[in-house]
Amino acid sequence: MLRTLLAAASALTLAACATGPDYKPPVQSPAAAGGFVAAHSPALDANAPVAGKWWRLYDDPVLDGLIADALSANTDVRVAVARLARARASLREVKTDRLPNVGVSAGATYGRLPATQRAPGAQREDWSIDTGASLSYEVDLFGRVSRGVEAARGDVDAASFDADAVRVSVAAETARAYADAASAAERLDVANRIVALLDRSLRVTGRRAEVGLTTRLDTARIAALRNQRQAEVPAIAAERDAALFRLATLTGRAPADLPPAAGMRTATLRLSTPIPVGDGAQLLARRPDVRAAERRLAAATARIGVATADLYPRIQLGASIGSTGPNIADLFGAAPLRWLLGPLISWSLTGHERARARVAGAEADTQAALATFDGTVLTSLRETETALSTYAHALDRRTALQAARDEAEVAARITRAQQREGQIDSLALLDAERTAAETQAALALIDAQIADAQIDLFKALGGGWEDAPKVQTAARN
């Protein structure tokens, strides 16, 4: 019986055909796969592929360790990995539709039967024990099951790339928090040096006012500038603390548990080599959000086939065997044996309109998935071009500010020497000191902005998810 059932199932499976459209990846415009418009700076290398673990370009072991911690313990990464596990479990569940469904049953009843249903002299009240086994298998003649498995696989792939996209974001934000803390420390040092410089100018001007070489007005002006710069120190210190607290959260720690080494750096992150950026084709093949959108499009396309299969009959091959007797001993020899074998065809003749509506809905979902994919591609290109442009222009601005800072320092040194010799008054020195202080602070700020633009660029390029460490399933103790 089982051999007959399997032979029939094999014959029908060979004749099966999957309904719905076969998935074909969308074709991208050649313009999207070309070089980047904004990759024209000497600090960018359009011919080199993007580094996987791009943060290693900073040559900072502390940063390397913090990002490794974040990729293994960050709560957003853990959520994404759990969702991937859920998608894989759903795929395993869908795959079971390909397997035969085997069931067993057993039951015992005690009752009284009418006299017409008993032989003369037989007891009318007795036990009745029934056992049986059944086997059923859905013949996937129209591809409902295979398309369902195809859609579930697309969901798994999309969830996997979603997890990679989270890793890209977490790595970038961890590097940003570390860079912000380091930049704030450098800016804090610059602010304190400016305050110390203004303190010295204030003392010199105060002594000159005591001997009548200048007025109290000049002293008040320098004191106001000094106090203004001093007021910036607590704000910068608060920025540094906030960056360190953010870094702790990103690495799965409470702020008090952040290693002291995370806050030891006092210089802004800088690169000594051009950033490798590749081209558009490499970007679209690497960015996890683009790959996730493409896999969702594949899953949506497969679900058209699942919905279309409902327009056709479902065929199941089934078999059952069982026995009924007054006691358990009779079931294994004395009781009569019953068995059934045959196909079951089910086809809802009145539900076609409902099935067609589901097909139309699946087709609409596919169109939405295609639009989402196209939008994701365009967004990735926009983000990358914007990051390239922002980084290149920030470097140009730094070059100009560095030249301004150097000239302002020369002017301040000359002015201080002239004031000591009595050639100029304190007001001229005040203007020179103010200009030097502003250019020094502006240069420290643009260095922080360049580090931030670098990380934005690395994040837009989409690297960093490759060879990620194993994710912790529980929070760090």
C-alpha positions as CSV (number, residue, x, y, z in Angstrom):
1,M,0.0,0.0,0.0
2,L,2.8,2.5,1.0
3,R,4.7,1.5,-2.1
4,T,1.7,2.3,-4.3
5,L,1.1,5.6,-2.6
6,L,4.7,6.7,-3.1
7,A,4.8,5.6,-6.7
8,A,1.6,7.7,-7.4
9,A,3.1,10.7,-5.6
10,S,6.3,10.5,-7.6
11,A,4.4,10.3,-10.9
12,L,2.4,13.4,-10.0
13,T,5.4,15.3,-8.7
14,L,7.2,14.8,-12.0
15,A,4.3,16.3,-13.9
16,A,4.1,19.2,-11.5
17,C,4.7,22.8,-12.6
18,A,5.0,25.9,-10.3
19,T,2.5,28.6,-10.9
20,G,3.3,32.3,-10.8
21,P,6.2,34.1,-12.4
22,D,9.8,32.9,-12.0
23,Y,11.9,35.5,-10.2
24,K,14.5,37.5,-12.2
25,P,16.7,40.0,-10.4
26,P,16.0,43.6,-11.5
27,V,18.4,45.1,-14.1
28,Q,20.2,48.2,-12.9
29,S,21.0,51.2,-15.0
30,P,24.6,51.3,-16.2
31,A,24.8,54.8,-14.7
32,A,24.2,53.4,-11.2
33,A,27.1,51.0,-11.6
34,G,29.6,53.6,-12.8
35,G,32.0,55.7,-10.8
36,F,31.0,58.2,-8.2
37,V,30.5,61.8,-9.3
38,A,32.0,63.2,-6.1
39,A,35.0,60.9,-5.9
40,H,37.4,63.6,-7.1
41,S,39.5,64.4,-4.0
42,P,43.1,63.1,-3.6
43,A,41.9,61.8,-0.2
44,L,39.7,59.2,-2.0
45,D,40.8,56.2,-4.0
46,A,38.1,55.2,-6.5
47,N,40.2,52.3,-7.8
48,A,40.6,50.4,-4.6
49,P,37.9,48.2,-3.1
50,V,36.4,49.2,0.2
51,A,38.1,47.6,3.2
52,G,35.9,45.2,5.1
53,K,37.0,46.2,8.6
54,W,37.5,49.9,7.6
55,W,38.0,51.1,11.2
56,R,41.4,49.4,11.2
57,L,42.6,52.2,8.8
58,Y,42.7,54.4,11.9
59,D,45.3,52.0,13.5
60,D,43.8,52.3,16.9
61,P,43.7,49.0,18.9
62,V,41.3,50.4,21.4
63,L,38.8,51.3,18.7
64,D,39.2,47.8,17.2
65,G,38.3,46.2,20.5
66,L,35.3,48.5,21.1
67,I,33.8,47.7,17.7
68,A,34.4,44.0,18.3
69,D,32.5,44.3,21.6
70,A,29.7,46.2,19.9
71,L,29.3,43.7,17.1
72,S,28.9,40.9,19.7
73,A,27.0,42.5,22.5
74,N,25.0,45.5,21.0
75,T,21.3,45.0,21.8
76,D,20.2,46.1,18.3
77,V,22.5,43.4,16.8
78,R,21.1,40.8,19.2
79,V,17.5,41.7,18.1
80,A,18.4,41.4,14.4
81,V,20.1,38.0,15.0
82,A,17.0,36.8,16.9
83,R,14.8,37.9,14.0
84,L,17.0,36.0,11.7
85,A,16.6,32.9,13.9
86,R,12.8,33.4,13.7
87,A,12.9,33.6,9.9
88,R,14.9,30.4,9.8
89,A,12.5,28.6,12.1
90,S,9.6,29.7,9.8
91,L,11.5,28.3,6.8
92,R,11.9,24.9,8.6
93,E,8.1,25.0,9.3
94,V,7.3,25.7,5.7
95,K,9.6,22.9,4.5
96,T,7.6,20.4,6.5
97,D,4.8,20.8,3.9
98,R,7.0,18.7,1.6
99,L,7.0,15.8,3.9
100,P,4.2,13.1,4.4
101,N,2.0,13.6,7.4
102,V,1.9,10.5,9.5
103,G,-0.6,10.1,12.4
104,V,-1.7,7.5,14.8
105,S,-4.9,7.3,16.8
106,A,-6.3,5.1,19.6
107,G,-9.5,5.2,21.6
108,A,-11.6,3.1,24.0
109,T,-15.3,3.3,24.6
110,Y,-17.8,1.4,26.7
111,G,-21.4,1.4,25.7
112,R,-24.6,-0.5,25.0
113,L,-25.7,-1.4,21.5
114,P,-29.2,-2.1,20.1
115,A,-30.1,-5.8,20.0
116,T,-30.3,-5.6,16.2
117,Q,-26.6,-4.9,16.1
118,R,-25.5,-7.8,18.2
119,A,-25.5,-11.5,17.5
120,P,-28.1,-13.6,19.5
121,G,-26.7,-14.3,22.9
122,A,-23.9,-11.8,22.7
123,Q,-23.4,-9.1,25.3
124,R,-25.0,-5.8,24.4
125,E,-22.7,-3.8,26.8
126,D,-19.0,-4.1,26.2
127,W,-15.8,-2.2,25.5
128,S,-14.8,-1.2,22.1
129,I,-11.1,-0.4,21.4
130,D,-10.1,1.2,18.1
131,T,-6.6,1.9,16.8
132,G,-5.3,3.2,13.5
133,A,-2.5,4.8,11.5
134,S,-2.8,7.3,8.6
135,L,-0.5,8.7,6.0
136,S,-1.2,11.7,3.8
137,Y,0.9,13.6,1.3
138,E,0.1,16.7,-0.6
139,V,1.2,16.4,-4.2
140,D,2.7,19.8,-5.1
141,L,1.3,19.7,-8.6
142,F,0.9,23.5,-9.0
143,G,3.9,24.6,-6.9
144,R,2.1,25.9,-3.8
145,V,4.5,24.3,-1.4
146,S,7.7,25.0,-3.5
147,R,6.7,28.6,-4.0
148,G,6.1,28.9,-0.2
149,V,9.6,27.5,0.5
150,E,11.0,29.9,-2.1
151,A,9.3,32.8,-0.3
152,A,10.5,31.7,3.1
153,R,14.1,31.4,1.8
154,G,13.8,35.0,0.6
155,D,12.6,36.1,4.0
156,V,15.6,34.3,5.6
157,D,18.1,36.0,3.2
158,A,16.5,39.4,3.8
159,A,16.6,38.9,7.6
160,S,20.3,38.0,7.3
161,F,21.1,41.1,5.3
162,D,19.0,43.2,7.8
163,A,21.3,41.9,10.5
164,D,24.3,42.9,8.4
165,A,22.8,46.4,7.9
166,V,22.5,46.7,11.7
167,R,26.1,45.6,12.0
168,V,27.2,48.3,9.6
169,S,25.3,51.0,11.5
170,V,26.5,49.8,14.9
171,A,30.2,49.7,13.8
172,A,29.9,53.2,12.4
173,E,28.1,54.6,15.4
174,T,30.6,53.0,17.8
175,A,33.5,54.6,15.8
176,R,31.6,57.9,15.8
177,A,31.1,57.8,19.6
178,Y,34.8,57.0,20.1
179,A,35.8,59.7,17.6
180,D,33.4,62.3,19.2
181,A,35.0,61.6,22.7
182,A,38.5,61.9,21.3
183,S,37.6,65.1,19.3
184,A,36.0,66.6,22.4
185,A,39.1,65.9,24.4
186,E,41.2,67.6,21.8
187,R,38.9,70.6,21.6
188,L,38.8,70.7,25.4
189,D,42.6,70.9,25.4
190,V,42.5,73.7,22.8
191,A,39.9,75.6,24.8
192,N,42.0,75.3,28.0
193,R,45.1,76.5,26.2
194,I,43.2,79.5,24.8
195,V,41.9,80.4,28.2
196,A,45.5,80.1,29.6
197,L,46.7,82.4,26.8
198,L,44.0,84.9,27.5
199,D,44.8,84.7,31.2
200,R,48.4,85.7,30.4
201,S,47.2,88.6,28.2
202,L,44.9,89.6,31.0
203,R,47.7,89.7,33.5
204,V,50.0,91.7,31.2
205,T,47.2,94.2,30.4
206,G,46.4,94.5,34.1
207,R,49.9,95.4,35.0
208,R,50.0,98.0,32.2
209,A,46.8,99.4,33.5
210,E,48.3,99.8,36.9
211,V,51.1,102.0,35.6
212,G,48.8,104.0,33.4
213,L,49.9,102.5,30.0
214,T,46.4,101.4,29.2
215,T,42.9,101.8,30.4
216,R,40.5,99.7,32.5
217,L,38.4,99.3,29.3
218,D,41.1,97.2,27.7
219,T,41.3,95.0,30.7
220,A,37.6,94.5,30.8
221,R,37.5,93.6,27.1
222,I,40.2,90.9,27.5
223,A,38.5,89.6,30.6
224,A,35.2,89.3,28.7
225,L,36.8,87.3,26.0
226,R,38.6,85.1,28.5
227,N,35.3,84.4,30.4
228,Q,33.5,83.7,27.1
229,R,36.1,81.1,26.2
230,Q,36.0,79.6,29.7
231,A,32.3,79.2,29.4
232,E,32.8,76.9,26.4
233,V,34.9,74.4,28.5
234,P,32.0,72.8,30.5
235,A,29.9,72.5,27.3
236,I,32.8,70.6,25.5
237,A,33.3,68.4,28.6
238,A,29.6,67.5,28.6
239,E,29.9,66.6,24.9
240,R,32.8,64.2,25.8
241,D,30.9,62.6,28.6
242,A,27.8,62.1,26.4
243,A,30.0,60.5,23.7
244,L,31.5,58.1,26.3
245,F,28.0,57.2,27.6
246,R,26.8,56.6,24.1
247,L,29.9,54.4,23.5
248,A,29.0,52.3,26.6
249,T,25.5,51.7,25.4
250,L,26.6,50.7,21.9
251,T,29.0,48.1,23.3
252,G,26.3,46.6,25.5
253,R,27.6,48.1,28.8
254,A,26.3,50.4,31.5
255,P,28.2,53.8,31.5
256,A,30.1,52.8,34.7
257,D,31.4,49.6,33.1
258,L,33.1,51.3,30.1
259,P,36.8,50.4,30.1
260,P,39.0,53.4,31.1
261,A,41.0,52.9,27.8
262,A,37.9,54.0,25.9
263,G,38.3,57.6,27.2
264,M,42.1,57.8,27.1
265,R,42.5,59.1,23.5
266,T,42.9,62.9,23.4
267,A,43.5,63.4,19.6
268,T,40.9,63.4,16.9
269,L,40.9,60.3,14.7
270,R,42.9,60.9,11.5
271,L,43.7,58.9,8.4
272,S,47.1,58.8,6.8
273,T,46.0,57.1,3.6
274,P,43.3,57.8,1.0
275,I,39.9,56.2,1.6
276,P,39.2,53.3,-0.8
277,V,35.7,53.8,-2.2
278,G,35.3,51.5,-5.3
279,D,32.5,52.2,-7.7
280,G,28.7,52.0,-7.8
281,A,28.6,48.4,-8.9
282,Q,30.7,47.4,-5.9
283,L,28.5,49.5,-3.6
284,L,25.2,47.9,-4.7
285,A,26.7,44.4,-4.4
286,R,28.0,45.2,-0.9
287,R,25.3,47.3,0.8
288,P,23.2,45.0,3.0
289,D,20.1,47.1,2.8
290,V,20.2,46.9,-1.0
291,R,20.6,43.1,-0.9
292,A,17.8,42.8,1.7
293,A,15.5,44.8,-0.5
294,E,16.3,42.5,-3.5
295,R,15.6,39.4,-1.4
296,R,12.3,40.8,-0.3
297,L,11.4,41.3,-3.9
298,A,12.2,37.7,-4.6
299,A,10.1,36.6,-1.7
300,A,7.2,38.7,-2.8
301,T,7.4,37.3,-6.4
302,A,7.3,33.8,-5.0
303,R,4.2,34.6,-3.0
304,I,2.4,35.4,-6.3
305,G,2.9,31.7,-7.1
306,V,1.5,30.7,-3.7
307,A,-1.6,32.7,-4.2
308,T,-2.0,31.5,-7.8
309,A,-1.9,27.9,-6.8
310,D,-5.1,28.4,-4.8
311,L,-6.9,28.8,-8.2
312,Y,-6.2,25.1,-8.9
313,P,-7.2,21.9,-7.1
314,R,-5.2,20.5,-4.2
315,I,-4.4,16.8,-4.5
316,Q,-3.5,14.7,-1.5
317,L,-2.7,11.0,-1.5
318,G,-3.8,9.2,1.7
319,A,-3.8,5.8,3.3
320,S,-5.0,4.5,6.6
321,I,-5.1,1.2,8.4
322,G,-6.8,0.2,11.6
323,S,-8.6,-2.3,13.7
324,T,-11.5,-2.4,16.2
325,G,-12.0,-5.0,18.9
326,P,-13.4,-5.5,22.4
327,N,-9.9,-5.7,24.0
328,I,-6.3,-4.9,23.2
329,A,-5.3,-8.5,22.6
330,D,-7.9,-8.7,19.8
331,L,-6.3,-5.8,18.0
332,F,-3.2,-7.8,17.1
333,G,-4.7,-10.8,15.3
334,A,-8.3,-11.6,16.1
335,A,-10.0,-8.3,15.3
336,P,-10.8,-7.5,11.7
337,L,-8.3,-5.2,9.9
338,R,-9.5,-2.3,7.8
339,W,-7.5,-0.2,5.3
340,L,-8.1,2.6,2.9
341,L,-6.0,4.0,0.0
342,G,-6.8,6.7,-2.4
343,P,-6.4,10.3,-3.6
344,L,-8.3,13.3,-2.3
345,I,-8.9,16.2,-4.6
346,S,-10.2,19.4,-3.1
347,W,-11.2,22.4,-5.2
348,S,-13.2,25.3,-4.1
349,L,-15.4,26.2,-7.0
350,T,-17.0,29.3,-5.3
351,G,-13.7,30.7,-3.9
352,H,-12.0,31.7,-7.2
353,E,-12.8,35.3,-6.8
354,R,-11.3,35.3,-3.4
355,A,-8.2,33.5,-4.7
356,R,-7.9,36.0,-7.6
357,A,-8.1,38.8,-5.1
358,R,-5.2,37.3,-3.2
359,V,-3.2,37.0,-6.5
360,A,-3.9,40.7,-7.2
361,G,-2.7,41.5,-3.7
362,A,0.5,39.5,-4.1
363,E,1.2,41.2,-7.4
364,A,0.7,44.6,-5.7
365,D,3.0,43.6,-2.9
366,T,5.6,42.7,-5.5
367,Q,5.3,46.0,-7.2
368,A,5.7,47.7,-3.9
369,A,8.8,45.5,-3.2
370,L,10.2,46.5,-6.6
371,A,9.7,50.2,-5.8
372,T,11.3,49.7,-2.4
373,F,14.3,48.1,-4.0
374,D,14.6,50.9,-6.6
375,G,14.3,53.5,-3.8
376,T,16.9,51.7,-1.7
377,V,19.4,51.7,-4.6
378,L,18.8,55.4,-5.2
379,T,19.1,56.2,-1.5
380,S,22.4,54.3,-1.2
381,L,23.8,56.2,-4.2
382,R,22.6,59.5,-2.8
383,E,24.0,58.8,0.7
384,T,27.4,57.8,-0.8
385,E,27.6,60.8,-3.1
386,T,26.6,63.1,-0.3
387,A,29.2,61.6,2.1
388,L,31.9,61.8,-0.6
389,S,31.1,65.5,-1.3
390,T,30.8,66.4,2.4
391,Y,34.2,64.8,3.2
392,A,36.0,66.4,0.2
393,H,34.7,69.8,1.0
394,A,35.5,69.5,4.7
395,L,39.1,68.7,3.7
396,D,39.1,71.8,1.6
397,R,37.7,73.9,4.4
398,R,40.4,72.5,6.8
399,T,43.2,73.5,4.4
400,A,41.9,77.1,4.4
401,L,41.4,77.1,8.2
402,Q,44.9,75.7,8.8
403,A,46.4,78.5,6.7
404,A,44.2,81.1,8.5
405,R,45.3,79.6,11.9
406,D,49.0,79.7,11.0
407,E,48.7,83.4,9.8
408,A,46.7,84.3,12.9
409,E,49.3,82.8,15.2
410,V,52.1,84.8,13.4
411,A,50.0,87.9,13.7
412,A,49.4,87.3,17.4
413,R,53.1,86.8,18.1
414,I,54.0,90.0,16.3
415,T,51.3,91.9,18.1
416,R,52.4,90.7,21.5
417,A,56.0,91.7,20.8
418,Q,54.9,95.1,19.6
419,Q,52.8,95.6,22.7
420,R,55.7,94.8,25.0
421,E,57.7,97.4,23.2
422,G,54.9,99.9,23.6
423,Q,54.3,100.3,19.9
424,I,50.6,99.4,20.0
425,D,47.9,99.4,22.6
426,S,46.0,96.5,24.2
427,L,43.1,96.8,21.9
428,A,45.2,95.7,18.9
429,L,46.5,92.8,20.9
430,L,42.9,91.9,21.9
431,D,41.9,91.7,18.3
432,A,44.9,89.6,17.4
433,E,44.3,87.2,20.4
434,R,40.7,86.9,19.5
435,T,41.4,86.1,15.9
436,A,44.0,83.5,16.9
437,A,41.6,81.9,19.4
438,E,38.8,81.7,16.9
439,T,40.9,80.1,14.2
440,Q,42.4,77.6,16.7
441,A,39.0,76.6,17.9
442,A,37.6,76.5,14.3
443,L,40.4,74.2,13.3
444,A,39.8,71.8,16.2
445,L,36.1,71.8,15.3
446,I,36.7,71.1,11.6
447,D,39.0,68.2,12.6
448,A,36.0,66.7,14.5
449,Q,33.7,67.3,11.5
450,I,36.2,65.6,9.2
451,A,36.3,62.5,11.5
452,D,32.5,62.5,11.5
453,A,32.4,62.9,7.7
454,Q,34.8,60.0,7.3
455,I,32.6,57.7,9.4
456,D,29.5,58.8,7.4
457,L,31.3,57.8,4.3
458,F,32.4,54.4,5.6
459,K,28.8,53.9,6.8
460,A,27.4,54.8,3.3
461,L,29.9,52.5,1.6
462,G,28.3,49.6,3.6
463,G,31.4,47.7,4.7
464,G,32.1,46.2,8.1
465,W,29.6,43.4,8.4
466,E,31.9,40.8,6.9
467,D,33.4,38.2,9.4
468,A,31.4,39.7,12.3
469,P,32.0,38.0,15.7
470,K,29.5,35.7,17.2
471,V,26.7,37.5,19.0
472,Q,26.2,37.0,22.7
473,T,22.8,35.6,23.5
474,A,22.8,37.2,27.0
475,A,23.9,40.5,28.3
476,R,27.4,40.9,29.6
477,N,27.7,40.4,33.3
